[in-house]
Amino acid sequence: MVKQKQQTRPLAQNRKASHDYYILETIEAGLSLTGTEIKSVRASRLNLKDGFAQIRNGEAWLMNVHISPYDQGNQFNHDPLRNRKLLLHKKEIARLAQESSKKGVTLVPLKVYLKHGFAKVLLGVAQGKHDYDKRESIKKRDQEREIRRTLKNY
């Protein structure tokens, strides 16, 4: 019997992150969620736009990520903006703490997806871009698009 490769379609993506930051490296982390939270995540009802991660007391936390309350939930529904624990090994947490302690470096969630039934978040170690860097990357993208367009015609 042949094993099929599992599809990891992103449930949510932070598209603005690649515009606002240079992504230096990425790391996959598990998410610790409650029962109604995972149901909302499976329904793609989350927003990573203003989210970030922090290392506090030897633990990694995902902050400011909005997961909408589950529609069929009851009074035990979760708080949409609560801090969620990231599941990482101690060595990974120590390395991320060292990286994020540098000036101008932060941890940004890039996308959330399901892998083998578990919710995973792709964290990016990111360094902020200046306005002139953003304009330069837009200019470069437009030039590449124009080159592809001209090559397609020939």
N, C-alpha and C positions, 0 to 999 in steps of 0.2 A: 504494500500500500504506500502510495506517495503522499508525503506531507505537503499541504498547500501553504504557501506563504500568506500569513495573515495580513489583511489590509489595515493600515493605520491611517485612516482618513481623519484629518484634524477636525475636532468638534468646535474649536475656537482658535483663531489666529490673531496675533498682535501685529498687524501689517505696518503700523506706524513705527514700530521698534526699529526696523531696518532703515527707516527714513531718519529717525532721530538719533540713532546710535551706531557706532561701529561694533559689530558683534565679534569679539575676540575668540571666544570658544563657546561650545554648547555642552550641556550635561542633562541627562534624563533623570527625573526624580519622580517618585510616587507621590500621590496625594492622599492624605488621610481625610476621608469624608464621612459624613453621617448618612443614614438611609435615604432621607429625602433629597440630600445634596447629590448623590450619585444618580438618582433618577432624573434630576434636572440637568445634570451634566450629559447624561446619555441622550437627552432631548435637545442638546446644544443650546441650552439657555444660560450661557455664561459670557462674561465680558472681561477681557484681559487688558483693556485699553490703558487704565491708570495703575495697573498692578506692578508690584515689585517684590523682591524677596530680601529677607534679612536673616543674618545669623545672630541669634541671641542665646546666651547661656549654653553653647554647644549644640543648639538645635536650629534647624532651618525653618523659617516661617514664610508663608506666602501671604502678602498683605494687599488689601485694597482691590481684590478680585471679586467682582459681583457675580454670584450664582443666584438666579431668581428662585423664589420659593416654589416648591412643587405644587402644581395646580390641584391635584387630588389629595394633597396632604391635609392634615388636621391642625389642631392647636400646637402640636409638637414640631411644626415646621422650623427650619433653621433660620438664623439671622443671615441675610444676604451678603453682608460685608464682613463677616467674622474672619479672624486670622486662622489660616489652615496650616497644619504641620506638613512639611515636606519630608519624605522618607528617603534618606541618604545614608551611606556608610560614614563612620566617623572620620575616616581619612579624607573622603570627599568634602565633608563639611569643613574640616580644617583647611583644606586647600582653597575652598570657596571663601572662607573667612579671610585668608591671607590675600587673595586676589581682590576682594571687595574693600579691603582696608586701604588700598592704594587710592590716591587722589583722582577723582573723576570717574571711578569705576563703580558700576552698580550691577545688580542681578535683576534681569528682566525676564518675565515669562514670555516665550515666543509663541508656543502653541500648546493646546491640550488635546490629547487623543486617548483612545482606548487601546490597550495592548494586552492580549490574553484575558480580557474581561476586567482589567484594572485600569483606573484613570492615571495617566502619566502626564507630566508637564515637562516641556523642553525649556530649560533655563538657559539664558544667554548671559555670559559675562560681557558686559557692554561698557563702552566708553562713549560719552556724549559727543555729538557733532556740533560744530559751530554753524552759524547761518551760511557762511560762505562755503563750507563743506557740503551743505545740503544743496545749494545752488549748483555746485560743481557736479554732484552725483546726478542731479536731474538733467543737466546738460549732457553728461556722458551717456545716460540712458536714452535720451532723445537721439543722440548721434548713432548709437547702436541700432536703434529702431529704424532710422533712416537708411543705414547701410543694409539691413536685412530687407527692407522694402525695395531698394534698388537692385539687390541681387536676385530677388524673387522675380522681378520683371525680365531678367535676362536668361 
